[in-house]
Structures are given as C-alpha cells and as structure tokens.
Amino acid sequence: MKITKAVIPAAGLGTRILPATKAMPKEMLPIVDKPAIQYIVEEAVESGITDILIITNRGKGVIEDHFDRALSLEDSLRKGEKYELLKSIEHIHKLANIHYIRQIETKGLGHAVSRARTFIGNDPFAVLYGDDVIIGDVPATKELIDAYGTFGKGVLGIKKVDEEAIKKYSSLKVENIHDNIYRCTDMIEKPQKKEDILSLYSILGRCILPAEIFEILDHTAPGAGGEIQLTDAMKELANTVGMTAVEFSGRRYDMGNKLGILEANIEVGLKHPEISEGLKAYIKELSKTL
C-alpha cells in the first residue's frame, strides 16, 4: 500500500531552549533562512507524502501562518521586483494538503499521535517528530517507506548514540538483516540502568506505523515522565509481529537542543549558495582564536 499520509507532532513546549521558545515555537526556529518545520514538511513531500497533519498546541498559530499564503507580502515583493525572494515563499502553501489539530493537554508523544486517528483512518502512515530535522541526499522518510514496501511491517528510523544519550532516548533490541536494515523485536524508553540498555540504537525522529497503533495506544499506560509514550506502544508491535528498523543515511539535528540548533545552522550554512564562502572565511579566522 502506498503511504501518502504523515503526522508531525509539534505540540511540545521547547523548555530545553528557553527563553528562545517563550513566544516562538521551537519548530519555527530558523536553520539559516527556513524554519525547522519547513525542512520536515519538505522531506515528507519529497518522500511521496501528499497529506500532512501537524499536531499543535496553544501559541503555535504562527506555524499555520507560515504554511498559509501571504498575499500582501507576495504583492509587495512583486511590486518591488524582488522575484527571487518571491520565488522562495510563493510555493510554501502548495507543498502539501496540510491540516492541523491541537493536543489540548501535553500528555506525551503517544497521546499526540492518538489525536490523528480520524485523519489517518485505516492507512499506514509516517510520523516525523517536530524536534528532528534530518538532511541527506535521500529523504529519511523515503528510506523508511521503501523498507515498509519490502517488509510490510512498521518501520523505525534509527541511529547509534552514546551511553549517556541513550538514557534520554530509547534503546532497541535489533538484529541485522542486511546493510542498514534491521529486525527490531523489543525496545525500552529512556533506560536509566546499564542492564536495561538493549543496544545503543535509538529511534531518532522518524517511523512508519500501521493504523493498529491507535488500538494499542488506547490501552497504553503512562510511562517515562508520567506520559503516554509512543515507544511503549511500538514495543507491543515489536514484541508481537516485529518491526523493521532502518539506519537512515542523513544527518539528524536535534532542534530541541541548543547545540543541535547551532550545528544545523553552521553545517547548512556551509552549503548555502549565498553565505557559504563568507561563513567559511569567518570560521577559518575564528578558529585562530580558539
């Protein structure tokens, strides 16, 4: 079955990067000249997604504004003959059919995804975490969709992290099938004891889920942090029918982390046609003082 629907949970408060997120959603923080969430939406579209549900919260209306048409701004740019700038914004509202729903109470990622039940229906769907921008030659979501087409099971986007980081993420029990493809049969959210770590592979920002996940979420009890964890629901899938895991090829940036935001801006900036040469010169000069 072709996967054409995606869910982007974007209801988090962004407390790790306060005060920047006091009045601005973390998903709207820029990477050079585009907000983080635009990179995520573009990745979904490049992977064949046509319909996207963004799960928001109070104070995140600016996300909707960004993907809406700005007629007065377009007219101003057109009158000023600023055609390159016009080109950079006039396609944004055409990227996909984008819908919105609010997560009234922030009860965890699993609870947020459960709000998408009506939108998804009985179709398999992609989940792209609003914190995670992944940039690479091949869209990460497409790599997962391709694996779903091959194996017909839920798919996890994974990367290796260090032992300290695994405590903040999830740990997976995996067995290599071939190349960057694994079989996943168990997982744990935020393991705090060394003996609970199944491997240093963690789910980082992307997954493909069957619609059956909603029934599992209905009886998933609050887990780590007292929240309904999507990992706990996916664990049931892994334990029963198994899941596929793909070590995606792109570079992942954690946009809920101060260092991650800086890394994204520097690395994307070094490839940006307008500023790359100036940024390289600046870094070379700055490095002399370090």
C-alpha positions as MATLAB code, in Angstrom:
seq = 'MKITKAVIPAAGLGTRILPATKAMPKEMLPIVDKPAIQYIVEEAVESGITDILIITNRGKGVIEDHFDRALSLEDSLRKGEKYELLKSIEHIHKLANIHYIRQIETKGLGHAVSRARTFIGNDPFAVLYGDDVIIGDVPATKELIDAYGTFGKGVLGIKKVDEEAIKKYSSLKVENIHDNIYRCTDMIEKPQKKEDILSLYSILGRCILPAEIFEILDHTAPGAGGEIQLTDAMKELANTVGMTAVEFSGRRYDMGNKLGILEANIEVGLKHPEISEGLKAYIKELSKTL';
ca = [
       0.000    0.000    0.000;
       1.329    3.440   -0.930;
       1.947    5.709    2.069;
       0.663    9.225    1.436;
      -0.200   10.476    4.944;
       2.101   11.843    7.622;
       1.748   13.165   11.153;
       4.085   15.803   12.572;
       3.749   16.178   16.368;
       4.635   19.798   17.130;
       2.926   20.413   20.469;
       5.988   20.390   22.738;
       6.850   23.448   24.819;
      10.541   23.651   23.929;
      11.648   24.080   27.534;
      15.215   22.935   26.788;
      15.846   26.053   24.725;
      14.115   28.737   26.769;
      13.930   31.731   26.625;
      14.034   31.489   22.810;
      10.795   29.495   22.832;
       8.893   31.655   25.308;
       6.940   33.283   22.475;
       8.156   31.382   19.386;
       7.507   27.678   18.735;
      10.756   25.712   18.541;
       9.568   24.325   15.215;
       9.810   27.863   13.790;
      13.423   28.417   14.810;
      15.388   29.057   11.608;
      18.094   26.975   10.021;
      19.743   29.766    8.028;
      16.677   31.077    6.160;
      13.952   28.442    6.639;
      12.137   27.379    9.818;
      12.897   23.871   11.038;
       9.388   22.606   10.357;
       9.624   23.558    6.678;
      12.588   21.208    6.291;
      10.472   18.448    7.859;
       7.461   19.116    5.628;
       9.685   19.238    2.538;
      11.240   15.895    3.479;
       7.757   14.370    3.750;
       6.720   15.759    0.361;
       9.947   14.544   -1.291;
       9.114   11.092    0.102;
       5.728   10.960   -1.638;
       3.528   12.311    1.170;
       0.552   14.367   -0.006;
      -1.459   14.857    3.212;
       0.054   16.063    6.476;
      -1.459   16.557    9.919;
       0.505   18.884   12.197;
      -0.395   18.473   15.862;
      -0.002   21.799   17.617;
      -0.791   23.456   20.918;
      -1.728   26.891   22.211;
       0.592   29.615   20.934;
       1.623   27.772   17.773;
      -0.640   29.551   15.282;
       2.445   31.005   13.600;
       3.085   27.514   12.157;
      -0.266   27.679   10.379;
       0.514   31.208    9.188;
       3.815   30.047    7.709;
       2.152   27.419    5.527;
      -0.664   29.792    4.543;
      -0.483   32.169    1.605;
       0.777   35.725    2.345;
      -0.869   37.744   -0.423;
       0.167   41.202    0.806;
       3.800   40.098    1.152;
       3.736   38.494   -2.299;
       2.276   41.686   -3.809;
       4.930   43.810   -2.086;
       7.754   41.641   -3.391;
       6.255   41.599   -6.878;
       5.916   45.394   -6.973;
       9.483   45.737   -5.768;
      10.618   43.289   -8.475;
      12.179   41.073   -5.813;
      11.452   37.949   -7.793;
      13.975   35.638   -6.128;
      12.509   36.389   -2.712;
       9.016   35.931   -4.129;
      10.019   32.551   -5.530;
      11.284   31.482   -2.089;
       7.855   31.911   -0.445;
       5.090   31.563   -3.015;
       5.357   27.744   -3.240;
       5.159   27.104    0.521;
       1.358   26.900    0.712;
       1.353   24.418   -2.186;
       3.743   21.877   -0.642;
       1.004   19.504    0.573;
      -2.522   19.326    1.935;
      -1.695   20.439    5.469;
      -4.197   20.056    8.296;
      -3.948   20.988   11.974;
      -5.296   19.705   15.262;
      -4.466   20.736   18.819;
      -3.215   18.481   21.556;
      -5.105   20.241   24.351;
      -3.108   18.521   27.084;
       0.541   17.634   26.566;
       0.387   14.025   27.758;
       3.262   12.687   25.689;
       4.107   11.722   22.133;
       1.837    8.674   22.193;
      -1.119   10.821   23.215;
      -0.289   13.346   20.478;
      -0.203   10.655   17.776;
      -3.510    9.224   19.052;
      -5.141   12.551   18.087;
      -4.503   11.656   14.433;
      -6.853    8.631   14.385;
      -9.647   10.248   12.343;
      -7.202   11.807    9.891;
      -5.358    8.526    9.302;
      -8.276    6.092    9.163;
      -7.014    2.583    8.336;
      -3.926    3.582    6.378;
      -0.269    3.104    7.338;
       1.338    6.494    7.935;
       4.611    8.272    8.588;
       5.466   10.105   11.800;
       8.078   12.852   11.588;
       8.973   14.243   15.005;
       8.816   18.037   15.093;
      12.120   18.249   17.018;
      14.164   16.404   14.428;
      15.440   17.805   11.153;
      17.198   15.191    9.006;
      19.171   16.356    5.985;
      20.711   13.996    3.454;
      20.926   13.048   -0.198;
      17.942   10.688    0.208;
      14.973   11.770    2.373;
      14.931    9.688    5.562;
      11.176    9.154    5.326;
      11.574    7.716    1.826;
      14.145    5.226    3.124;
      11.594    4.066    5.715;
       8.733    3.953    3.212;
      10.857    1.802    0.894;
      11.511   -0.633    3.773;
       7.795   -0.780    4.545;
       7.166   -1.692    0.908;
       9.661   -4.546    1.203;
       8.779   -5.997    4.611;
       5.193   -4.795    5.207;
       5.777   -4.001    8.895;
       6.114   -0.846   10.940;
       9.479    0.834   10.388;
      11.732    2.735   12.784;
      14.292    5.343   11.765;
      17.352    4.649   13.898;
      20.894    5.818   14.642;
      23.521    4.811   17.189;
      24.006    7.157   20.141;
      26.381    7.050   23.103;
      25.560    5.536   26.503;
      24.764    8.899   28.061;
      22.399    9.923   25.258;
      20.550    6.578   25.246;
      19.147    7.470   28.675;
      17.302   10.396   27.067;
      16.005    8.438   24.093;
      15.016    4.807   23.509;
      17.049    1.612   23.275;
      16.236   -1.114   20.743;
      16.851   -4.839   20.527;
      17.882   -5.282   16.904;
      19.286   -7.942   14.594;
      20.870   -7.017   11.278;
      19.077   -8.278    8.161;
      21.425   -6.683    5.627;
      23.295   -3.414    5.137;
      21.435   -0.694    7.114;
      18.258   -2.775    7.641;
      17.480   -4.437   10.982;
      14.775   -6.503   12.640;
      13.523   -4.974   15.906;
      11.846   -7.217   18.492;
      11.957   -5.098   21.658;
      12.566   -1.571   22.930;
      12.630    0.483   26.095;
      12.062    4.207   26.573;
      14.770    6.162   28.419;
      16.627    3.271   30.111;
      18.272    4.582   33.277;
      20.175    1.429   34.277;
      23.007   -0.037   32.212;
      21.436   -3.506   32.387;
      18.255   -2.126   30.757;
      20.094   -0.923   27.636;
      19.239   -3.296   24.775;
      21.659   -1.667   22.325;
      22.930    1.818   21.505;
      20.497    2.049   18.599;
      17.700    4.532   19.246;
      14.636    5.789   17.368;
      15.538    9.275   16.174;
      12.699   11.231   14.727;
      11.040    9.035   12.090;
       8.793    5.975   11.909;
       6.167    4.322    9.740;
       3.231    2.884   11.660;
       0.219    0.716   10.819;
      -3.193    2.023   11.841;
      -3.311   -0.721   14.521;
      -1.127    1.564   16.634;
      -4.230    3.515   17.661;
      -5.834    0.486   19.332;
      -2.576   -0.153   21.160;
      -2.372    3.469   22.298;
      -5.888    3.140   23.728;
      -4.579    0.791   26.425;
      -1.011    2.111   26.747;
      -0.448    3.255   30.326;
       1.621    6.347   31.159;
       5.321    5.503   31.155;
       8.518    7.549   31.447;
       7.817   11.041   32.784;
       4.212   10.075   33.531;
       3.375   10.496   29.834;
       1.885    8.160   27.248;
       4.974    7.147   25.309;
       4.774    6.196   21.651;
       7.758    3.895   22.282;
       5.697    1.834   24.759;
       3.002    1.314   22.119;
       5.551    0.433   19.436;
       7.151   -2.015   21.881;
       3.927   -4.059   21.735;
       4.166   -4.149   17.947;
       7.823   -5.176   18.143;
       7.101   -7.903   20.707;
       4.189   -9.406   18.739;
       4.623   -9.006   14.973;
       8.061   -7.399   14.926;
       9.167   -4.156   13.319;
      11.787   -3.171   10.768;
      14.494   -0.620   11.602;
      16.414    1.473    9.081;
      19.637    3.273    9.940;
      18.853    6.288    7.779;
      21.666    7.896    5.821;
      21.018   11.569    6.555;
      22.385   13.787    9.332;
      19.948   14.374   12.172;
      19.779   17.673   14.047;
      18.000   17.927   17.408;
      16.159   21.238   17.220;
      15.150   20.962   20.867;
      18.815   21.220   21.844;
      20.909   24.405   21.833;
      23.985   22.723   20.364;
      21.877   20.910   17.773;
      20.440   24.226   16.566;
      23.919   25.721   16.201;
      25.234   22.637   14.389;
      22.326   22.746   11.935;
      22.881   26.418   11.131;
      26.634   26.045   10.672;
      26.512   22.878    8.558;
      23.608   24.030    6.380;
      25.180   27.473    6.144;
      28.427   25.960    4.838;
      26.475   24.588    1.860;
      24.210   27.597    1.325;
      24.951   29.322   -2.008;
      24.524   32.833   -0.622;
      26.627   32.607    2.532;
      28.898   29.561    2.289;
      32.058   31.415    1.214;
      31.627   34.149    3.809;
      30.899   31.633    6.549;
      33.944   29.515    5.656;
      36.167   32.598    5.820;
      34.657   33.593    9.161;
      35.158   30.113   10.677;
      38.758   29.936    9.464;
      39.504   33.311   11.031;
      37.639   32.459   14.224;
      39.499   29.153   14.574;
      42.753   31.061   15.026;
      41.424   32.412   18.330;
      40.236   29.088   19.763;
];
